[in-house]
Amino acid sequence: MLLRDLPGLPDPDLHPPTYADAGDPFAELRVVHLLARLPRGVPVRIRDVVDRLNADHVDWSFSRAVVTAAVVQLQANWMADYRNSSGIVLEEGAHGPELTIEDSPRVDPWIVRQAERLAAACRERLDAFAIDEGAIP
């Protein structure tokens, strides 16, 4: 189909905001991606993580509950893999909940694997969506 140009027509590529939900791999991937880049061995306020996520992903809306749920899931994964709780520590600080990620060489490859697992879950959902919508025979 041949389409014509229409001067002044606004770009239709606008996206409505996405409200992050706990357990959603797309939201968790964004959280883990940020957590992977945080400084190690120092407490970081969950509120600051939420603020940074909302600044980095302006078409998303993250809440403290969603970020905390992602951190708790990471804690559980860490416990399952390493059988200790020192890797991902979530505790109440003077100004609200704080996250501290262990400063050791084992954290980086581990957290990359967590992000890869979440990215794979996102791709699976996208593939299922494409198939269900009839885009792929």
CYANA upper distance limits for C-alpha pairs under 8 A (distance plus 0.5 A):
 15 HIS  CA     59 ASP  CA      7.59
 16 PRO  CA     59 ASP  CA      7.39
 17 PRO  CA     58 VAL  CA      8.49
 17 PRO  CA     59 ASP  CA      5.18
 17 PRO  CA     60 TRP  CA      5.78
 17 PRO  CA     61 SER  CA      7.46
 18 THR  CA     59 ASP  CA      6.71
 18 THR  CA     60 TRP  CA      5.06
 18 THR  CA     61 SER  CA      6.65
 19 TYR  CA     60 TRP  CA      6.27
 19 TYR  CA     61 SER  CA      5.34
 19 TYR  CA     62 PHE  CA      7.08
 20 ALA  CA     24 ASP  CA      7.83
 20 ALA  CA     27 ALA  CA      5.91
 20 ALA  CA     60 TRP  CA      7.19
 20 ALA  CA     61 SER  CA      6.37
 20 ALA  CA     62 PHE  CA      5.84
 20 ALA  CA     63 SER  CA      7.96
 20 ALA  CA     66 VAL  CA      7.31
 21 ASP  CA     27 ALA  CA      7.17
 21 ASP  CA     66 VAL  CA      6.54
 22 ALA  CA     27 ALA  CA      7.96
 22 ALA  CA     28 GLU  CA      7.97
 22 ALA  CA     65 ALA  CA      8.06
 22 ALA  CA     66 VAL  CA      5.28
 22 ALA  CA     67 VAL  CA      8.21
 22 ALA  CA     69 ALA  CA      6.51
 22 ALA  CA     70 ALA  CA      7.42
 23 GLY  CA     27 ALA  CA      8.26
 23 GLY  CA     28 GLU  CA      7.37
 23 GLY  CA     69 ALA  CA      8.11
 23 GLY  CA     70 ALA  CA      7.87
 24 ASP  CA     28 GLU  CA      6.61
 25 PRO  CA     29 LEU  CA      6.28
 25 PRO  CA    118 LEU  CA      6.03
 25 PRO  CA    119 ALA  CA      7.91
 25 PRO  CA    121 ALA  CA      6.79
 25 PRO  CA    122 CYS  CA      6.33
 26 PHE  CA     30 ARG  CA      7.13
 26 PHE  CA    118 LEU  CA      7.98
 26 PHE  CA    119 ALA  CA      8.16
 26 PHE  CA    122 CYS  CA      6.42
 27 ALA  CA     31 VAL  CA      6.89
 28 GLU  CA     32 VAL  CA      6.50
 28 GLU  CA     67 VAL  CA      8.35
 28 GLU  CA     70 ALA  CA      6.38
 28 GLU  CA    118 LEU  CA      7.65
 29 LEU  CA     33 HIS  CA      6.39
 29 LEU  CA    115 ALA  CA      6.40
 29 LEU  CA    118 LEU  CA      6.07
 29 LEU  CA    119 ALA  CA      7.01
 30 ARG  CA     34 LEU  CA      6.87
 30 ARG  CA     53 LEU  CA      8.12
 31 VAL  CA     35 LEU  CA      6.68
 31 VAL  CA     53 LEU  CA      7.71
 31 VAL  CA     67 VAL  CA      7.08
 31 VAL  CA     70 ALA  CA      7.48
 32 VAL  CA     36 ALA  CA      6.45
 32 VAL  CA     70 ALA  CA      8.05
 32 VAL  CA    111 ILE  CA      8.07
 32 VAL  CA    114 GLN  CA      8.12
 32 VAL  CA    115 ALA  CA      6.67
 33 HIS  CA     37 ARG  CA      7.40
 33 HIS  CA    115 ALA  CA      7.01
 34 LEU  CA     38 LEU  CA      7.15
 34 LEU  CA     49 VAL  CA      8.35
 34 LEU  CA     53 LEU  CA      7.98
 36 ALA  CA    108 ASP  CA      7.56
 36 ALA  CA    111 ILE  CA      6.68
 36 ALA  CA    112 VAL  CA      7.82
 39 PRO  CA    101 ILE  CA      8.27
 40 ARG  CA    100 THR  CA      7.49
 40 ARG  CA    101 ILE  CA      5.78
 40 ARG  CA    102 GLU  CA      6.29
 40 ARG  CA    103 ASP  CA      5.16
 41 GLY  CA    100 THR  CA      6.39
 41 GLY  CA    101 ILE  CA      6.11
 41 GLY  CA    102 GLU  CA      5.67
 41 GLY  CA    103 ASP  CA      5.33
 42 VAL  CA    100 THR  CA      6.08
 42 VAL  CA    101 ILE  CA      7.74
 43 PRO  CA     98 GLU  CA      6.21
 43 PRO  CA     99 LEU  CA      5.86
 43 PRO  CA    100 THR  CA      5.02
 43 PRO  CA    101 ILE  CA      8.25
 44 VAL  CA     48 ASP  CA      7.57
 44 VAL  CA     49 VAL  CA      8.01
 44 VAL  CA     98 GLU  CA      5.77
 44 VAL  CA     99 LEU  CA      5.70
 44 VAL  CA    100 THR  CA      6.80
 45 ARG  CA     49 VAL  CA      7.12
 45 ARG  CA     93 GLY  CA      8.40
 45 ARG  CA     95 HIS  CA      8.16
 45 ARG  CA     96 GLY  CA      7.36
 45 ARG  CA     97 PRO  CA      6.48
 45 ARG  CA     98 GLU  CA      4.75
 45 ARG  CA     99 LEU  CA      6.74
 46 ILE  CA     50 VAL  CA      6.71
 46 ILE  CA     64 ARG  CA      7.19
 46 ILE  CA     67 VAL  CA      7.77
 46 ILE  CA     68 THR  CA      7.78
 46 ILE  CA     96 GLY  CA      8.01
 46 ILE  CA     97 PRO  CA      6.24
 46 ILE  CA     98 GLU  CA      5.93
 46 ILE  CA     99 LEU  CA      7.01
 47 ARG  CA     51 ASP  CA      6.68
 47 ARG  CA     64 ARG  CA      7.04
 47 ARG  CA     96 GLY  CA      8.17
 47 ARG  CA     97 PRO  CA      8.24
 48 ASP  CA     52 ARG  CA      6.62
 49 VAL  CA     53 LEU  CA      6.64
 49 VAL  CA     67 VAL  CA      8.26
 50 VAL  CA     54 ASN  CA      6.68
 50 VAL  CA     62 PHE  CA      6.61
 50 VAL  CA     63 SER  CA      6.82
 50 VAL  CA     64 ARG  CA      6.66
 50 VAL  CA     67 VAL  CA      7.29
 51 ASP  CA     55 ALA  CA      6.65
 52 ARG  CA     56 ASP  CA      6.48
 53 LEU  CA     57 HIS  CA      6.36
 53 LEU  CA     62 PHE  CA      7.31
 54 ASN  CA     58 VAL  CA      6.16
 54 ASN  CA     60 TRP  CA      6.98
 54 ASN  CA     61 SER  CA      6.43
 54 ASN  CA     62 PHE  CA      6.60
 57 HIS  CA     61 SER  CA      8.35
 62 PHE  CA     66 VAL  CA      7.01
 62 PHE  CA     67 VAL  CA      7.67
 63 SER  CA     67 VAL  CA      6.97
 64 ARG  CA     68 THR  CA      6.39
 65 ALA  CA     69 ALA  CA      6.56
 66 VAL  CA     70 ALA  CA      6.84
 67 VAL  CA     71 VAL  CA      6.75
 68 THR  CA     72 VAL  CA      6.59
 69 ALA  CA     73 GLN  CA      6.69
 70 ALA  CA     74 LEU  CA      6.75
 71 VAL  CA     75 GLN  CA      6.67
 71 VAL  CA     88 ILE  CA      8.26
 71 VAL  CA     90 LEU  CA      8.10
 72 VAL  CA     76 ALA  CA      6.77
 72 VAL  CA     90 LEU  CA      8.27
 73 GLN  CA     77 ASN  CA      6.71
 74 LEU  CA     78 TRP  CA      6.54
 74 LEU  CA     88 ILE  CA      7.66
 75 GLN  CA     79 MET  CA      6.64
 75 GLN  CA     85 SER  CA      7.69
 75 GLN  CA     87 GLY  CA      8.06
 75 GLN  CA     88 ILE  CA      5.88
 75 GLN  CA     89 VAL  CA      7.81
 76 ALA  CA     80 ALA  CA      6.69
 77 ASN  CA     81 ASP  CA      6.73
 78 TRP  CA     82 TYR  CA      6.30
 78 TRP  CA     83 ARG  CA      7.80
 78 TRP  CA     84 ASN  CA      7.97
 78 TRP  CA     85 SER  CA      7.82
 78 TRP  CA     87 GLY  CA      7.19
 78 TRP  CA     88 ILE  CA      7.62
 79 MET  CA     83 ARG  CA      5.09
 79 MET  CA     84 ASN  CA      5.88
 79 MET  CA     85 SER  CA      6.51
 85 SER  CA     89 VAL  CA      7.29
 86 SER  CA    102 GLU  CA      6.98
 87 GLY  CA    100 THR  CA      8.48
 87 GLY  CA    101 ILE  CA      6.19
 87 GLY  CA    102 GLU  CA      5.13
 87 GLY  CA    107 VAL  CA      7.87
 88 ILE  CA     99 LEU  CA      7.66
 88 ILE  CA    100 THR  CA      6.57
 88 ILE  CA    101 ILE  CA      5.37
 88 ILE  CA    102 GLU  CA      6.88
 89 VAL  CA     99 LEU  CA      6.15
 89 VAL  CA    100 THR  CA      5.62
 89 VAL  CA    101 ILE  CA      6.90
 89 VAL  CA    102 GLU  CA      8.49
 90 LEU  CA     97 PRO  CA      7.31
 90 LEU  CA     98 GLU  CA      6.20
 90 LEU  CA     99 LEU  CA      5.14
 90 LEU  CA    100 THR  CA      7.07
 91 GLU  CA     97 PRO  CA      6.09
 91 GLU  CA     98 GLU  CA      5.98
 91 GLU  CA     99 LEU  CA      7.17
 92 GLU  CA     96 GLY  CA      6.08
 92 GLU  CA     97 PRO  CA      4.79
 92 GLU  CA     98 GLU  CA      6.46
 93 GLY  CA     97 PRO  CA      5.95
 93 GLY  CA     98 GLU  CA      6.24
101 ILE  CA    107 VAL  CA      8.49
102 GLU  CA    107 VAL  CA      7.40
103 ASP  CA    107 VAL  CA      7.76
105 PRO  CA    109 PRO  CA      8.41
106 ARG  CA    110 TRP  CA      6.83
107 VAL  CA    111 ILE  CA      6.49
108 ASP  CA    112 VAL  CA      6.66
109 PRO  CA    113 ARG  CA      6.80
110 TRP  CA    114 GLN  CA      6.94
111 ILE  CA    115 ALA  CA      6.77
112 VAL  CA    116 GLU  CA      6.63
113 ARG  CA    117 ARG  CA      6.62
114 GLN  CA    118 LEU  CA      6.87
115 ALA  CA    119 ALA  CA      6.59
116 GLU  CA    120 ALA  CA      6.63
117 ARG  CA    121 ALA  CA      6.85
118 LEU  CA    122 CYS  CA      6.76
119 ALA  CA    123 ARG  CA      6.75
120 ALA  CA    124 GLU  CA      6.68
121 ALA  CA    125 ARG  CA      6.85
122 CYS  CA    126 LEU  CA      6.73
123 ARG  CA    127 ASP  CA      6.52
124 GLU  CA    128 ALA  CA      6.60
125 ARG  CA    129 PHE  CA      6.56
126 LEU  CA    130 ALA  CA      6.67
127 ASP  CA    131 ILE  CA      6.73
128 ALA  CA    132 ASP  CA      6.49
129 PHE  CA    133 GLU  CA      6.49
130 ALA  CA    134 GLY  CA      6.84
130 ALA  CA    135 ALA  CA      5.76
130 ALA  CA    136 ILE  CA      6.61
131 ILE  CA    135 ALA  CA      6.42
131 ILE  CA    136 ILE  CA      5.65
131 ILE  CA    137 PRO  CA      7.53
